[in-house]
């Protein structure tokens, strides 16, 4: 699986991460699946209702509104992004929630060194997703 981002979308996630630092920023990523390529067309920052530096939780009502809007525009929910005030490795808690969203792509961005990483649970296994920024 490859997730394709524009430079602007990558910058948008970094800016959101810096704006919220050290609180974890979070949001949804929406776009189109083209075989093994997830093409991101929209990055939507959402509120971290926990205001936490070690975890995030999205307001389900806010998420649902965005989801319905963007599905109405023909876009697919590809996954989520969130920031870590540390490295871009998934935490134990991330892994727990990722298992509840199989196939979803989780992009993690570090608000310290701007490192990006993306992961996905498929068939019960954690896989790293290749990120292409163009
Ligand atoms: Zn995390």
Backbone and ligand atoms as CSV (ligand in chain L), in Angstrom:
chain,resi,resn,atom,element,x,y,z
A,1,UNK,N,N,0.833,-1.202,0.000
A,1,UNK,CA,C,0.000,0.000,0.000
A,1,UNK,C,C,0.868,1.252,0.000
A,2,UNK,N,N,0.500,2.200,-0.833
A,2,UNK,CA,C,1.201,3.489,-0.897
A,2,UNK,C,C,0.178,4.577,-0.611
A,3,UNK,N,N,0.538,5.528,0.242
A,3,UNK,CA,C,-0.338,6.674,0.432
A,3,UNK,C,C,0.342,7.878,-0.219
A,4,UNK,N,N,-0.401,8.521,-1.127
A,4,UNK,CA,C,0.163,9.651,-1.873
A,4,UNK,C,C,-0.388,10.963,-1.337
A,5,UNK,N,N,0.551,11.825,-0.968
A,5,UNK,CA,C,0.210,13.140,-0.433
A,5,UNK,C,C,0.847,14.210,-1.304
A,6,UNK,N,N,0.214,15.366,-1.374
A,6,UNK,CA,C,0.888,16.509,-1.996
A,6,UNK,C,C,1.772,17.153,-0.927
A,7,UNK,N,N,2.738,17.962,-1.345
A,7,UNK,CA,C,3.594,18.692,-0.408
A,7,UNK,C,C,2.721,19.581,0.489
A,8,UNK,N,N,1.674,20.195,-0.095
A,8,UNK,CA,C,0.779,21.072,0.681
A,8,UNK,C,C,0.071,20.284,1.783
A,9,UNK,N,N,-0.383,19.068,1.466
A,9,UNK,CA,C,-1.084,18.245,2.466
A,9,UNK,C,C,-0.129,17.834,3.586
A,10,UNK,N,N,1.099,17.494,3.221
A,10,UNK,CA,C,2.094,17.137,4.238
A,10,UNK,C,C,2.363,18.349,5.130
A,11,UNK,N,N,2.510,19.525,4.506
A,11,UNK,CA,C,2.745,20.749,5.276
A,11,UNK,C,C,1.561,21.070,6.179
A,12,UNK,N,N,0.367,20.803,5.680
A,12,UNK,CA,C,-0.836,21.067,6.481
A,12,UNK,C,C,-0.806,20.237,7.767
A,13,UNK,N,N,-0.373,18.974,7.669
A,13,UNK,CA,C,-0.301,18.118,8.863
A,13,UNK,C,C,0.791,18.606,9.807
A,14,UNK,N,N,1.922,19.020,9.245
A,14,UNK,CA,C,3.015,19.531,10.091
A,14,UNK,C,C,2.567,20.809,10.805
A,15,UNK,N,N,1.911,21.696,10.066
A,15,UNK,CA,C,1.447,22.960,10.670
A,15,UNK,C,C,0.455,22.699,11.795
A,16,UNK,N,N,-0.462,21.761,11.555
A,16,UNK,CA,C,-1.452,21.420,12.576
A,16,UNK,C,C,-0.743,20.826,13.808
A,17,UNK,N,N,0.238,19.953,13.568
A,17,UNK,CA,C,0.991,19.331,14.667
A,17,UNK,C,C,1.720,20.400,15.482
A,18,UNK,N,N,2.316,21.384,14.797
A,18,UNK,CA,C,3.061,22.443,15.497
A,18,UNK,C,C,2.133,23.358,16.264
A,19,UNK,N,N,0.970,23.625,15.665
A,19,UNK,CA,C,-0.007,24.509,16.299
A,19,UNK,C,C,-0.497,23.908,17.619
A,20,UNK,N,N,-0.661,22.564,17.637
A,20,UNK,CA,C,-1.206,21.885,18.830
A,20,UNK,C,C,-0.124,21.458,19.816
A,21,UNK,N,N,1.103,21.318,19.353
A,21,UNK,CA,C,2.200,20.802,20.184
A,21,UNK,C,C,2.208,21.444,21.575
A,22,UNK,N,N,2.384,20.698,22.683
A,22,UNK,CA,C,2.658,19.255,22.729
A,22,UNK,C,C,1.401,18.379,22.750
A,23,UNK,N,N,0.213,19.004,22.667
A,23,UNK,CA,C,-1.015,18.204,22.550
A,23,UNK,C,C,-0.986,17.474,21.195
A,24,UNK,N,N,-1.501,16.269,21.143
A,24,UNK,CA,C,-1.553,15.543,19.880
A,24,UNK,C,C,-2.616,16.153,18.972
A,25,UNK,N,N,-2.216,16.518,17.767
A,25,UNK,CA,C,-3.174,16.960,16.743
A,25,UNK,C,C,-3.747,15.718,16.085
A,26,UNK,N,N,-4.947,15.816,15.524
A,26,UNK,CA,C,-5.520,14.657,14.847
A,26,UNK,C,C,-6.492,15.108,13.776
A,27,UNK,N,N,-6.872,14.186,12.916
A,27,UNK,CA,C,-7.812,14.514,11.863
A,27,UNK,C,C,-8.037,13.331,10.946
A,28,UNK,N,N,-8.855,13.566,9.940
A,28,UNK,CA,C,-9.175,12.512,8.984
A,28,UNK,C,C,-8.480,12.774,7.658
A,29,UNK,N,N,-8.211,11.697,6.919
A,29,UNK,CA,C,-7.707,11.842,5.552
A,29,UNK,C,C,-8.696,11.166,4.608
A,30,UNK,N,N,-8.982,11.875,3.539
A,30,UNK,CA,C,-10.021,11.451,2.605
A,30,UNK,C,C,-9.482,11.549,1.184
A,31,UNK,N,N,-9.978,10.692,0.323
A,31,UNK,CA,C,-9.505,10.746,-1.057
A,31,UNK,C,C,-10.054,9.584,-1.847
A,32,UNK,N,N,-9.163,8.974,-2.641
A,32,UNK,CA,C,-9.594,7.876,-3.499
A,32,UNK,C,C,-8.619,6.713,-3.426
A,33,UNK,N,N,-9.167,5.505,-3.436
A,33,UNK,CA,C,-8.352,4.295,-3.524
A,33,UNK,C,C,-8.232,3.925,-4.989
A,34,UNK,N,N,-6.993,3.768,-5.440
A,34,UNK,CA,C,-6.747,3.338,-6.821
A,34,UNK,C,C,-5.879,2.095,-6.731
A,35,UNK,N,N,-6.504,0.939,-6.598
A,35,UNK,CA,C,-5.752,-0.306,-6.397
A,35,UNK,C,C,-5.003,-0.244,-5.085
A,36,UNK,N,N,-3.668,-0.308,-5.161
A,36,UNK,CA,C,-2.831,-0.275,-3.950
A,36,UNK,C,C,-2.389,1.149,-3.598
A,37,UNK,N,N,-2.964,2.127,-4.284
A,37,UNK,CA,C,-2.588,3.525,-4.023
A,37,UNK,C,C,-3.754,4.254,-3.361
A,38,UNK,N,N,-3.457,4.846,-2.208
A,38,UNK,CA,C,-4.449,5.688,-1.539
A,38,UNK,C,C,-4.062,7.133,-1.844
A,39,UNK,N,N,-4.848,7.793,-2.674
A,39,UNK,CA,C,-4.533,9.157,-3.080
A,39,UNK,C,C,-5.305,10.127,-2.190
A,40,UNK,N,N,-4.582,10.877,-1.382
A,40,UNK,CA,C,-5.232,11.802,-0.452
A,40,UNK,C,C,-5.667,13.057,-1.202
A,41,UNK,N,N,-6.915,13.430,-1.013
A,41,UNK,CA,C,-7.395,14.667,-1.626
A,41,UNK,C,C,-7.766,15.709,-0.591
A,42,UNK,N,N,-8.016,15.260,0.638
A,42,UNK,CA,C,-8.397,16.215,1.671
A,42,UNK,C,C,-7.871,15.771,3.038
A,43,UNK,N,N,-7.217,16.685,3.706
A,43,UNK,CA,C,-6.761,16.480,5.084
A,43,UNK,C,C,-7.631,17.378,5.949
A,44,UNK,N,N,-8.348,16.802,6.891
A,44,UNK,CA,C,-9.280,17.589,7.705
A,44,UNK,C,C,-8.896,17.498,9.180
A,45,UNK,N,N,-8.303,18.559,9.730
A,45,UNK,CA,C,-7.984,18.547,11.161
A,45,UNK,C,C,-9.266,18.471,11.989
A,46,UNK,N,N,-9.236,17.670,13.037
A,46,UNK,CA,C,-10.385,17.522,13.933
A,46,UNK,C,C,-9.888,17.740,15.354
A,47,UNK,N,N,-10.795,18.046,16.224
A,47,UNK,CA,C,-10.440,18.334,17.601
A,47,UNK,C,C,-10.002,17.064,18.353
A,48,UNK,N,N,-8.940,17.159,19.121
A,48,UNK,CA,C,-8.576,16.078,20.038
A,48,UNK,C,C,-9.307,16.357,21.349
A,49,UNK,N,N,-10.404,15.646,21.576
A,49,UNK,CA,C,-11.245,15.966,22.736
A,49,UNK,C,C,-10.571,15.609,24.055
A,50,UNK,N,N,-9.465,14.845,24.005
A,50,UNK,CA,C,-8.746,14.511,25.241
A,50,UNK,C,C,-7.718,15.582,25.598
A,51,UNK,N,N,-7.371,16.455,24.614
A,51,UNK,CA,C,-6.346,17.495,24.855
A,51,UNK,C,C,-5.121,16.873,25.516
A,52,UNK,N,N,-4.708,15.718,25.006
A,52,UNK,CA,C,-3.656,14.944,25.655
A,52,UNK,C,C,-2.355,14.985,24.856
A,53,UNK,N,N,-1.249,14.787,25.567
A,53,UNK,CA,C,0.064,14.720,24.924
A,53,UNK,C,C,0.444,13.282,24.597
A,54,UNK,N,N,-0.389,12.312,25.028
A,54,UNK,CA,C,-0.031,10.906,24.791
A,54,UNK,C,C,-1.108,10.125,24.065
A,55,UNK,N,N,-2.254,10.755,23.819
A,55,UNK,CA,C,-3.294,10.051,23.068
A,55,UNK,C,C,-4.274,11.051,22.465
A,56,UNK,N,N,-5.093,10.549,21.567
A,56,UNK,CA,C,-6.083,11.435,20.972
A,56,UNK,C,C,-7.400,10.694,20.851
A,57,UNK,N,N,-8.442,11.486,20.814
A,57,UNK,CA,C,-9.764,10.928,20.546
A,57,UNK,C,C,-10.531,11.972,19.747
A,58,UNK,N,N,-11.134,11.516,18.673
A,58,UNK,CA,C,-11.890,12.411,17.804
A,58,UNK,C,C,-13.343,12.426,18.265
A,59,UNK,N,N,-13.946,13.596,18.224
A,59,UNK,CA,C,-15.367,13.723,18.554
A,59,UNK,C,C,-16.173,12.988,17.467
A,60,UNK,N,N,-16.893,11.928,17.843
A,60,UNK,CA,C,-17.580,11.123,16.822
A,60,UNK,C,C,-18.610,11.912,16.009
A,61,UNK,N,N,-19.238,12.914,16.635
A,61,UNK,CA,C,-20.229,13.704,15.891
A,61,UNK,C,C,-19.555,14.600,14.854
A,62,UNK,N,N,-18.427,15.192,15.260
A,62,UNK,CA,C,-17.680,16.037,14.328
A,62,UNK,C,C,-17.180,15.188,13.159
A,63,UNK,N,N,-16.671,13.991,13.484
A,63,UNK,CA,C,-16.171,13.098,12.439
A,63,UNK,C,C,-17.282,12.705,11.478
A,64,UNK,N,N,-18.434,12.384,12.020
A,64,UNK,CA,C,-19.552,11.943,11.185
A,64,UNK,C,C,-20.008,13.050,10.226
A,65,UNK,N,N,-20.047,14.287,10.722
A,65,UNK,CA,C,-20.417,15.425,9.860
A,65,UNK,C,C,-19.458,15.554,8.676
A,66,UNK,N,N,-18.148,15.492,8.979
A,66,UNK,CA,C,-17.132,15.612,7.925
A,66,UNK,C,C,-17.245,14.434,6.958
A,67,UNK,N,N,-17.416,13.239,7.530
A,67,UNK,CA,C,-17.515,12.028,6.700
A,67,UNK,C,C,-18.680,12.133,5.715
A,68,UNK,N,N,-19.839,12.541,6.213
A,68,UNK,CA,C,-21.016,12.617,5.347
A,68,UNK,C,C,-20.834,13.682,4.267
A,69,UNK,N,N,-20.257,14.827,4.667
A,69,UNK,CA,C,-19.969,15.904,3.711
A,69,UNK,C,C,-19.084,15.418,2.571
A,70,UNK,N,N,-17.968,14.790,2.963
A,70,UNK,CA,C,-16.967,14.427,1.959
A,70,UNK,C,C,-17.404,13.216,1.146
A,71,UNK,N,N,-18.126,12.291,1.776
A,71,UNK,CA,C,-18.684,11.177,0.986
A,71,UNK,C,C,-19.660,11.723,-0.040
A,72,UNK,N,N,-20.364,12.798,0.357
A,72,UNK,CA,C,-21.273,13.476,-0.577
A,72,UNK,C,C,-20.546,14.063,-1.774
A,73,UNK,N,N,-19.245,14.380,-1.583
A,73,UNK,CA,C,-18.424,14.887,-2.689
A,73,UNK,C,C,-17.738,13.754,-3.442
A,74,UNK,N,N,-18.069,12.508,-3.064
A,74,UNK,CA,C,-17.508,11.356,-3.776
A,74,UNK,C,C,-16.172,10.877,-3.236
A,75,UNK,N,N,-15.751,11.408,-2.070
A,75,UNK,CA,C,-14.466,10.979,-1.509
A,75,UNK,C,C,-14.669,9.826,-0.531
A,76,UNK,N,N,-13.609,9.052,-0.346
A,76,UNK,CA,C,-13.621,7.903,0.555
A,76,UNK,C,C,-12.814,8.246,1.804
A,77,UNK,N,N,-13.244,7.738,2.937
A,77,UNK,CA,C,-12.448,7.897,4.155
A,77,UNK,C,C,-11.275,6.925,4.084
A,78,UNK,N,N,-10.055,7.461,3.996
A,78,UNK,CA,C,-8.865,6.609,3.867
A,78,UNK,C,C,-8.270,6.254,5.219
A,79,UNK,N,N,-8.424,7.168,6.181
A,79,UNK,CA,C,-7.845,6.906,7.488
A,79,UNK,C,C,-7.716,8.168,8.310
A,80,UNK,N,N,-6.699,8.178,9.183
A,80,UNK,CA,C,-6.527,9.276,10.136
A,80,UNK,C,C,-5.080,9.739,10.135
A,81,UNK,N,N,-4.884,10.963,10.576
A,81,UNK,CA,C,-3.520,11.383,10.915
A,81,UNK,C,C,-3.546,11.860,12.354
A,82,UNK,N,N,-2.422,11.728,13.032
A,82,UNK,CA,C,-2.279,12.375,14.330
A,82,UNK,C,C,-0.804,12.650,14.568
A,83,UNK,N,N,-0.521,13.503,15.528
A,83,UNK,CA,C,0.867,13.872,15.779
A,83,UNK,C,C,1.327,13.290,17.101
A,84,UNK,N,N,2.628,13.132,17.204
A,84,UNK,CA,C,3.271,12.733,18.459
A,84,UNK,C,C,4.297,13.808,18.812
A,85,UNK,N,N,4.340,14.245,20.064
A,85,UNK,CA,C,5.415,15.146,20.465
A,85,UNK,C,C,6.678,14.335,20.737
A,86,UNK,N,N,6.999,13.436,19.835
A,86,UNK,CA,C,8.130,12.505,19.970
A,86,UNK,C,C,8.310,11.841,18.612
A,87,UNK,N,N,8.640,10.545,18.609
A,87,UNK,CA,C,8.847,9.895,17.312
A,87,UNK,C,C,7.514,9.458,16.690
A,88,UNK,N,N,7.588,9.060,15.430
A,88,UNK,CA,C,6.377,8.746,14.667
A,88,UNK,C,C,6.027,7.258,14.706
A,89,UNK,N,N,6.436,6.579,15.774
A,89,UNK,CA,C,6.073,5.159,15.925
A,89,UNK,C,C,4.717,5.049,16.613
A,90,UNK,N,N,3.909,4.048,16.240
A,90,UNK,CA,C,2.608,3.896,16.901
A,90,UNK,C,C,2.776,3.468,18.363
A,91,UNK,N,N,1.992,4.071,19.251
A,91,UNK,CA,C,2.025,3.691,20.665
A,91,UNK,C,C,1.203,2.411,20.852
A,92,UNK,N,N,1.285,1.810,22.030
A,92,UNK,CA,C,0.469,0.627,22.320
A,92,UNK,C,C,-1.012,0.941,22.160
A,93,UNK,N,N,-1.369,2.160,22.582
A,93,UNK,CA,C,-2.763,2.580,22.485
A,93,UNK,C,C,-3.178,2.753,21.014
A,94,UNK,N,N,-2.265,3.318,20.211
A,94,UNK,CA,C,-2.547,3.446,18.770
A,94,UNK,C,C,-2.841,2.067,18.183
A,95,UNK,N,N,-2.001,1.088,18.550
A,95,UNK,CA,C,-2.170,-0.258,17.996
A,95,UNK,C,C,-3.518,-0.842,18.380
A,96,UNK,N,N,-3.913,-0.563,19.618
A,96,UNK,CA,C,-5.209,-1.067,20.089
A,96,UNK,C,C,-6.349,-0.485,19.234
A,97,UNK,N,N,-6.283,0.835,18.997
A,97,UNK,CA,C,-7.363,1.459,18.219
A,97,UNK,C,C,-7.265,1.139,16.732
A,98,UNK,N,N,-6.033,0.966,16.247
A,98,UNK,CA,C,-5.879,0.600,14.835
A,98,UNK,C,C,-6.575,-0.729,14.542
A,99,UNK,N,N,-6.535,-1.624,15.537
A,99,UNK,CA,C,-7.187,-2.929,15.343
A,99,UNK,C,C,-8.708,-2.798,15.212
A,100,UNK,N,N,-9.237,-1.686,15.733
A,100,UNK,CA,C,-10.682,-1.444,15.605
A,100,UNK,C,C,-11.026,-0.831,14.245
A,101,UNK,N,N,-9.990,-0.379,13.527
A,101,UNK,CA,C,-10.191,0.243,12.215
A,101,UNK,C,C,-9.326,-0.479,11.188
A,102,UNK,N,N,-9.563,-1.792,10.979
A,102,UNK,CA,C,-8.713,-2.522,10.037
A,102,UNK,C,C,-8.797,-1.887,8.651
A,103,UNK,N,N,-7.696,-1.921,7.938
A,103,UNK,CA,C,-7.552,-1.372,6.581
A,103,UNK,C,C,-7.380,0.147,6.581
A,104,UNK,N,N,-7.754,0.809,7.687
A,104,UNK,CA,C,-7.590,2.254,7.754
A,104,UNK,C,C,-6.108,2.611,7.777
A,105,UNK,N,N,-5.743,3.689,7.090
A,105,UNK,CA,C,-4.348,4.140,7.082
A,105,UNK,C,C,-4.164,5.159,8.197
A,106,UNK,N,N,-3.162,4.916,9.016
A,106,UNK,CA,C,-2.855,5.845,10.113
A,106,UNK,C,C,-1.531,6.526,9.820
A,107,UNK,N,N,-1.613,7.824,9.593
A,107,UNK,CA,C,-0.390,8.608,9.388
A,107,UNK,C,C,-0.021,9.242,10.725
A,108,UNK,N,N,1.229,9.090,11.113
A,108,UNK,CA,C,1.713,9.732,12.339
A,108,UNK,C,C,2.799,10.722,11.942
A,109,UNK,N,N,2.688,11.936,12.450
A,109,UNK,CA,C,3.697,12.956,12.169
A,109,UNK,C,C,4.276,13.430,13.497
A,110,UNK,N,N,5.587,13.558,13.527
A,110,UNK,CA,C,6.242,14.037,14.750
A,110,UNK,C,C,6.235,15.553,14.776
A,111,UNK,N,N,5.767,16.127,15.894
A,111,UNK,CA,C,5.789,17.580,16.023
A,111,UNK,C,C,7.143,18.047,16.553
A,112,UNK,N,N,8.107,17.104,16.637
A,112,UNK,CA,C,9.449,17.452,17.097
A,112,UNK,C,C,10.430,17.479,15.919
A,113,UNK,N,N,10.390,16.418,15.089
A,113,UNK,CA,C,11.360,16.375,13.972
A,113,UNK,C,C,10.679,16.255,12.600
A,114,UNK,N,N,9.350,16.391,12.560
A,114,UNK,CA,C,8.564,16.393,11.306
A,114,UNK,C,C,8.682,15.087,10.520
A,115,UNK,N,N,9.069,14.023,11.217
A,115,UNK,CA,C,9.126,12.709,10.587
A,115,UNK,C,C,7.692,12.229,10.351
A,116,UNK,N,N,7.473,11.575,9.213
A,116,UNK,CA,C,6.181,10.981,8.901
A,116,UNK,C,C,6.304,9.467,8.891
A,117,UNK,N,N,5.261,8.773,9.310
A,117,UNK,CA,C,5.203,7.338,9.110
A,117,UNK,C,C,3.729,6.984,8.944
A,118,UNK,N,N,3.460,5.895,8.250
A,118,UNK,CA,C,2.069,5.472,8.070
A,118,UNK,C,C,1.970,3.972,8.277
A,119,UNK,N,N,0.879,3.569,8.863
A,119,UNK,CA,C,0.671,2.167,9.226
A,119,UNK,C,C,-0.750,1.755,8.918
A,120,UNK,N,N,-0.896,0.443,8.859
A,120,UNK,CA,C,-2.203,-0.127,8.559
A,120,UNK,C,C,-2.229,-1.524,9.154
A,121,UNK,N,N,-3.379,-1.897,9.682
A,121,UNK,CA,C,-3.563,-3.286,10.105
A,121,UNK,C,C,-4.309,-3.995,8.981
A,122,UNK,N,N,-3.663,-4.990,8.386
A,122,UNK,CA,C,-4.380,-5.802,7.396
A,122,UNK,C,C,-4.190,-7.265,7.766
A,123,UNK,N,N,-5.293,-7.998,7.720
A,123,UNK,CA,C,-5.243,-9.410,8.088
A,123,UNK,C,C,-4.693,-9.619,9.500
A,124,UNK,N,N,-4.953,-8.650,10.380
A,124,UNK,CA,C,-4.512,-8.780,11.765
A,124,UNK,C,C,-3.058,-8.392,11.994
A,125,UNK,N,N,-2.337,-8.015,10.920
A,125,UNK,CA,C,-0.915,-7.671,11.067
A,125,UNK,C,C,-0.665,-6.192,10.821
A,126,UNK,N,N,0.288,-5.655,11.576
A,126,UNK,CA,C,0.681,-4.266,11.397
A,126,UNK,C,C,1.619,-4.171,10.192
A,127,UNK,N,N,1.298,-3.278,9.270
A,127,UNK,CA,C,2.176,-3.066,8.121
A,127,UNK,C,C,2.514,-1.601,8.025
A,128,UNK,N,N,3.743,-1.320,7.638
A,128,UNK,CA,C,4.112,0.050,7.376
A,128,UNK,C,C,3.634,0.387,5.966
A,129,UNK,N,N,3.057,1.563,5.810
A,129,UNK,CA,C,2.548,2.023,4.508
A,129,UNK,C,C,3.565,3.010,3.945
A,130,UNK,N,N,3.942,2.819,2.709
A,130,UNK,CA,C,4.902,3.728,2.085
A,130,UNK,C,C,4.236,5.086,1.806
A,131,UNK,N,N,4.911,6.160,2.180
A,131,UNK,CA,C,4.356,7.500,1.962
A,131,UNK,C,C,5.091,8.150,0.804
A,132,UNK,N,N,4.319,8.597,-0.179
A,132,UNK,CA,C,4.911,9.320,-1.299
A,132,UNK,C,C,4.426,10.753,-1.242
A,133,UNK,N,N,5.349,11.695,-1.140
A,133,UNK,CA,C,4.987,13.117,-1.109
A,133,UNK,C,C,5.472,13.730,-2.408
A,134,UNK,N,N,4.541,14.250,-3.180
A,134,UNK,CA,C,4.949,14.803,-4.485
A,134,UNK,C,C,4.311,16.152,-4.743
L,1,ZN,ZN,ZN,-0.266,7.929,18.618
